[in-house]
Amino acid sequence: MKVFTLLALTLALSSTTALAAGDHAGMDHDSMDMKNMAGMDHSKMNHGDMDHSKMGHGAMMSAVGMPAPAEQATQTIQVSLSDDMKLKFEPSLNLKQGDIVRFVIINNGQIPHEFSIGSIDEQKKHRDMMRSMPNMEHSDGSTISLKAGEKGEITWHFMGQPFIEVACNIPGHAEAGMKMNFVLAEK
């Protein structure tokens, strides 16, 4: 009887661990209790493979557009992230509905930064999430995390809501001025 009980307990615990170690691709982000997730280690999760359509964005990646292949870009914009909490664009942003833009982003600072594209509401939700998981890193099509000196790219097809916010949502950075809002011009 003891052997049977021990075997049943071992199977129950090992199957729970196996299920928890999955890729979380079908995770429903809307039902997550963000207040109780602060102590969880998400550093090993591959957020790029998650189905972010369950995050309230509907059929598109975002209310303001979606990632696109780099070869479809109609323009390239260099983005500099710096520790003075500034986002610098070269050339300056002059975007319209339908534009496909390749952003080449470099972190010229000494601390980590991120570059994120979304609606104002999406960015607020992203900041709230980042406060509960401050060490989270992204590379999911709309957001990229960069350590000091790192360079990365996002190619984005602007469509949908015309009110855009680009930001670094690492806790305290956007609040210190590392964000920019703009309105897409009509095509």
C-alpha positions as CSV (number, residue, x, y, z in Angstrom):
1,M,0.0,0.0,0.0
2,K,2.9,2.4,0.8
3,V,4.5,1.7,-2.5
4,F,1.2,2.4,-4.4
5,T,0.7,5.7,-2.5
6,L,4.3,6.8,-3.1
7,L,4.0,5.9,-6.8
8,A,0.8,7.8,-7.2
9,L,2.2,10.9,-5.4
10,T,5.4,10.8,-7.6
11,L,3.3,10.6,-10.8
12,A,1.1,13.4,-9.7
13,L,4.0,15.7,-8.9
14,S,6.0,14.9,-12.0
15,S,3.1,15.5,-14.4
16,T,2.4,18.9,-12.7
17,T,6.0,19.9,-13.3
18,A,6.0,18.7,-16.9
19,L,2.8,20.7,-17.6
20,A,4.2,23.9,-16.0
21,A,7.4,23.6,-18.0
22,G,5.5,23.9,-21.4
23,D,5.9,26.8,-23.8
24,H,2.8,28.6,-22.6
25,A,1.9,29.4,-26.2
26,G,-1.8,29.2,-25.6
27,M,-1.8,31.3,-22.5
28,D,-4.7,33.6,-22.0
29,H,-3.0,36.8,-20.8
30,D,-6.3,38.5,-20.0
31,S,-7.0,36.1,-17.2
32,M,-3.6,36.4,-15.5
33,D,-3.5,37.8,-12.0
34,M,-0.6,40.3,-12.4
35,K,-0.5,41.2,-8.7
36,N,0.5,37.7,-7.7
37,M,3.1,37.2,-10.5
38,A,5.8,39.6,-9.2
39,G,7.8,36.7,-7.6
40,M,7.6,34.4,-10.6
41,D,10.7,33.8,-12.7
42,H,9.7,34.4,-16.4
43,S,13.3,34.7,-17.6
44,K,13.2,31.3,-19.3
45,M,9.9,31.8,-21.1
46,N,10.0,32.5,-24.8
47,H,7.5,35.3,-25.1
48,G,8.1,35.6,-28.8
49,D,6.3,32.3,-29.3
50,M,3.3,33.2,-27.2
51,D,-0.1,33.9,-28.8
52,H,-0.3,37.6,-28.1
53,S,-3.6,37.9,-29.9
54,K,-5.2,36.9,-26.5
55,M,-3.9,40.1,-25.0
56,G,-6.9,42.1,-26.2
57,H,-5.5,43.1,-29.6
58,G,-8.0,41.2,-31.7
59,A,-6.9,39.9,-35.1
60,M,-3.9,42.3,-35.4
61,M,-0.8,42.2,-33.2
62,S,-1.7,45.7,-31.9
63,A,-4.5,48.2,-32.3
64,V,-1.9,50.3,-34.2
65,G,-0.5,47.7,-36.6
66,M,1.6,44.6,-36.7
67,P,5.1,43.3,-37.4
68,A,6.2,43.0,-41.0
69,P,9.1,41.4,-42.9
70,A,12.1,43.7,-43.1
71,E,12.2,43.4,-46.9
72,Q,8.7,45.0,-47.1
73,A,9.9,48.2,-45.4
74,T,9.4,51.4,-47.4
75,Q,11.7,53.4,-45.1
76,T,14.3,52.9,-42.4
77,I,14.5,55.0,-39.2
78,Q,17.5,54.9,-36.9
79,V,16.5,55.0,-33.2
80,S,18.9,55.9,-30.4
81,L,18.0,55.0,-26.8
82,S,20.0,56.8,-24.1
83,D,20.4,57.0,-20.3
84,D,19.1,60.6,-20.3
85,M,15.7,58.9,-21.0
86,K,15.4,60.1,-24.6
87,L,14.3,58.4,-27.8
88,K,16.0,60.0,-30.8
89,F,14.9,59.3,-34.4
90,E,16.8,59.9,-37.6
91,P,15.2,61.0,-39.7
92,S,12.4,62.5,-37.6
93,L,9.1,60.7,-37.5
94,N,6.7,61.6,-40.3
95,L,4.5,58.6,-40.7
96,K,1.2,57.8,-42.3
97,Q,-1.3,55.0,-42.3
98,G,0.0,52.0,-44.2
99,D,3.7,52.8,-43.9
100,I,6.0,49.9,-43.3
101,V,9.0,51.1,-41.3
102,R,12.2,49.3,-40.4
103,F,13.4,50.7,-37.1
104,V,17.1,50.1,-36.4
105,I,17.5,50.6,-32.7
106,I,20.7,51.0,-30.6
107,N,21.0,51.3,-26.9
108,N,23.7,54.0,-26.5
109,G,23.3,53.9,-22.7
110,Q,24.9,52.0,-19.9
111,I,21.7,50.4,-18.6
112,P,19.0,48.2,-20.3
113,H,16.3,49.9,-22.4
114,E,13.5,48.7,-24.6
115,F,11.7,50.0,-27.6
116,S,8.0,49.3,-27.8
117,I,5.3,50.3,-30.4
118,G,1.6,50.4,-29.4
119,S,-1.4,52.4,-28.7
120,I,-1.4,54.6,-25.6
121,D,-3.6,52.1,-23.8
122,E,-1.4,49.1,-24.8
123,Q,1.7,50.9,-23.5
124,K,0.0,51.7,-20.2
125,K,-0.8,48.0,-19.8
126,H,2.7,47.1,-20.8
127,R,4.1,49.4,-18.1
128,D,1.8,47.9,-15.5
129,M,3.0,44.5,-16.4
130,M,6.7,45.5,-16.4
131,R,6.3,46.9,-12.8
132,S,5.2,43.5,-11.7
133,M,7.9,41.7,-13.7
134,P,10.8,44.3,-13.9
135,N,13.4,41.9,-15.3
136,M,11.2,40.7,-18.2
137,E,12.9,40.9,-21.6
138,H,11.1,41.2,-24.9
139,S,11.6,40.4,-28.6
140,D,8.0,39.8,-29.8
141,G,7.6,41.9,-32.9
142,S,6.2,45.1,-31.2
143,T,8.9,45.4,-28.4
144,I,12.6,44.7,-28.2
145,S,14.8,44.7,-25.0
146,L,18.4,45.8,-25.5
147,K,21.3,45.7,-23.0
148,A,23.9,48.5,-23.1
149,G,25.5,48.7,-26.5
150,E,23.1,46.3,-28.1
151,K,21.5,46.9,-31.5
152,G,18.2,45.4,-32.8
153,E,15.4,45.9,-35.3
154,I,11.7,46.0,-35.5
155,T,9.8,46.3,-38.8
156,W,6.3,47.6,-38.3
157,H,3.3,48.0,-40.6
158,F,1.3,51.0,-39.2
159,M,-2.5,50.5,-39.6
160,G,-5.5,50.8,-37.3
161,Q,-5.7,53.4,-34.6
162,P,-3.8,56.6,-35.6
163,F,-2.7,57.5,-32.1
164,I,0.8,55.8,-31.5
165,E,3.0,55.7,-28.5
166,V,6.6,54.4,-28.7
167,A,8.2,53.9,-25.3
168,C,10.7,52.3,-23.1
169,N,8.5,50.5,-20.5
170,I,11.2,49.4,-18.1
171,P,9.9,50.7,-14.7
172,G,10.5,54.4,-14.4
173,H,11.9,55.1,-17.9
174,A,8.7,56.2,-19.7
175,E,7.7,58.2,-16.6
176,A,11.1,60.0,-16.8
177,G,10.3,61.0,-20.4
178,M,11.4,58.0,-22.5
179,K,8.3,57.9,-24.6
180,M,6.8,59.7,-27.5
181,N,3.2,60.0,-28.8
182,F,2.4,60.9,-32.4
183,V,-0.5,60.7,-34.8
184,L,-0.3,58.9,-38.1
185,A,-1.2,61.1,-41.1
186,E,-3.9,59.9,-43.5
187,K,-2.5,58.0,-46.5
